[in-house]
């Protein structure tokens, strides 16, 4: 089983994500009505923020997380159609199948994203819908080659409160260029599309984005060919590139058994 990583509990204890428009974007081409009356498995629920968005629509949600299930349960105690399970989403066997399996921003932080997605698909009913949102390898050169080395060398041993203060400072320094140079029609600039969202979000939410990049114990950026392999042989496969830095990967499990990945 993947080792527990306390960084996630600290992150979601200090911060919350309540931006509905981002969640709507990440589950495209589907919407919240897709969850109505469905049995949903949420893999990697974090602090339970996305659980809260789906719960008013779903028949029942099983929300799984290895590190934060108790926190998510407390933040969603108003819903009686949600249960929380502490488990490793790559190796869990819940003993039942679901209409929808969804994982937002989690698979790329697991020890083995390929095996994780295979296990998610294994929990789908025939005709069930898979929704996975991940950071893309394409468009994230700076994260892979600058942010990640800095994080590993200098930031991983800092107290999370210190890292949060660094994230606030970094976020503040990003505002001048994003509200000046990045307003010009210069689409070749790195993260040009991504920063369109930055200008929509509050300072608090932008700090969360920065903190998430600096705090994550590990990240495995996903290339498009790798994501395509996940849903090979499935029905209605779609990969939607979002803001140049991530992929929404969706597909429907066919009625006939899938062939094993090679």
N, C-alpha and C positions, 0 to 999 in steps of 0.2 A: 504494500500500500504506500502511496505517496506520503511523505512525512508531513506532519502538520507544520504550518508556517504562520507564526504568531503575527507577522507583519499585516496579514489581512484582517485579523480581529482588531488590531490597533487602528488600522486605516478606517474601517467601517464603524468603529466606536467613536472616532473623532469626527467623521464626516458622513454626510448623506447626499445621495443623488436623487433629486426630485424632478429632473427635466423630462417631462413626458414627450416632448417633440423628438428628443434624441432616441428614445425607445421606439417611437413610431417609425423613425427613419431606419433604425437598425433591423426591424422585422419586415421591411419591404421585400417583396411586393404584397405582403399580408398586412392586416390591421388588427385592432383590438377585437373586432367582431369575430375574427377567426377563432378566438378562444371561447366564444359563447357556447355553453353547454358541454364543453370538452373536458376530458381527463388529461391533465397537463403534468408533465414532469419537467421541472426547472432544475438544470444542472449547474451548480455554482451560484447560489442565490445571494451571496454576499450579505449585505445588511438588510436584504429583503425589499429593496426599493422597487425592483421590477415585479416582484410578487404582488406588491400593493397595486400595481397598475392592472395586472391580469385578474386578480381575485374577484372583482365585481362581475366579470364575464364568465369565468370558468365554472364548470360544475364542481371540480375538485382539483387542487394543486398539491403535488408532492414536491416540496422544495428541498434540494439536497445541497449540503456544503460540508466540507471537511473541517472548516475552521470557525465558522460564524453562525451555525444553525441556531444556537440559543439566542444570540442577538437578534437574528431575523425573526424568530418566533415572538420575542418580546415586542418588536416593532409592528407586528402584524396580528396582535392578539385580538383585534376587533373582528377578524374573519374566522368563521367557523367551518369554512370549506378548504382550509389549508393545513397541511401537516408538514413538519420539518424533520429531516433525517440527517444525521451526521454520517457521512460516508465519502469514500473516494470515488468520484464519478467515473474514473477509468476502469475500476474493478468491481463496482457494486453489482449486486444481482438482487433486484427488488422483488423478483418473483411474479411480476405482472407487467402488462404492456399498456402503452398509453396512446391516446389520440394525437398528442403533440408532445414532442421533446424539444426543449428550447435551452440554449446556452448562450448567454450574452457576455462577451468579454472575458471568458474564462479558459477556453480550450488552449489558447496559446500560452497560458501560464502553467500548464500541467507538464508532468515529466515526459509524457509521450502523447502528443496531440492526436496522432493517427490511431492509436489504440483507444484513446478516449472517445473519439468520434465513432469508431466501430461499436463501442459499448453503448453509446447513445442510440445508434441505429438499432441495436439489438433490443432496446426497450420500446421500440415502436410497434404498434399493431400494424398488420397489413393495411395499406391505405393511410397510414399515419404520417404526419407532417414533421419534418426536421427543420429547425431554425437555429442556425449557428452564426454568431457574429464574432469575427476575429480581426486582430491587427494584421495588416498585409506586409509582406516583405517588400513588395514593390511600393515605392514612395516613402519608405522609412529608412533611408540611408543614414540620416543623422542620428536617429534613435539607435540603430544597430551599431554604428561605428563611432559615435561620440557619447551619447547618453549612457548606453549600456556599459562601456569601459569605465566611465567616470563613476557610475553607480557601484560597480563591482570593486573598484580600487579605493574609493573614498567615502561612499555614502552608506554602505550596507551595515556598518557597525554603529552608526549614529543613533541616538535616541530618536524615536518617531516624532516627538515634539520638536526637536531641533530640526529634523528634516521638514516638518511642516512649516517652520519659520523660513527655511531656505526656499521652500516652494512658493511661499508668499512673495519673497523678494524676487525670485526669478519671474514669477507671473507679472509683478509690477513693472519689471524691466522690459517685458514683451509688449506692453501697451503702446509706447510711442511708435515703434516701427509698424505695428499691426494697424494702427489708426492713421498712418501717414503713407509710407512706401507701399504697404499692402493694399491701399485703396486705389492705387494706380492700376491700369490694365496691363499687368506684368505677370501673366499666367505661368511663366517659366520659373518663377521664384519657388523655392521649396516650401511646401505646406500652404501654398496659395489658397487652395480650396478649403483646407482644414481651418484656416484662420477666418473663413467666413462664419463658421460656427462660433469661434472665439468671440466675435463681435456681437453675437446674439446672447451670449451667456453672461451671468453675473460674475463679479470678481471671485466670489466664493467658489462657484462651479469651475472656473478656470484654474483656481488653485488646486481643486480636486484632480483635474486632468494632469497637471504638472506633478503633483504628489504621487499619483498613481504610477507615472512613468519612473519616478525616482525610488519608489518604495517596493515595487514588485520584486519578489525574491528571484524570479526567473522569467524570461520571455523567449518564446520560440516563434519568430515572425513567419507567417504562412504565405507561401507563394501561391499564385493562381493555379499552376499545374497540380500542386499538392491538394488544394481545395477541390479541384475537379475530380481527383482520384477518390476523394471521400464519397462523392455522390454518383460515381460511375455505376451505371446499371439501374439507378433509381428513376422514378417517374418525375416529370416536371422539374428537372434540375435547373437551378438558376444561381448565378453568382453575380451579385450587384456590387460594384466598386463604390465605396462611400468616401467622399471628400478626399480621394486620392491616397488614403492611408489605411483603409480597412475593407473587409469583404463581408457582405451578408450572404450566407450560403444556405439555400433552401432546396428541399426535395421531398418527394413523397415515396414512402416505402411501397414497392410493388407487392402484389399478392403472392407471386412466386418467390421462393427463397433467393436471396442474393448470392452470387458467387463470391468466395473469399477474395480479399485484396491480395495482389501479388506485388 
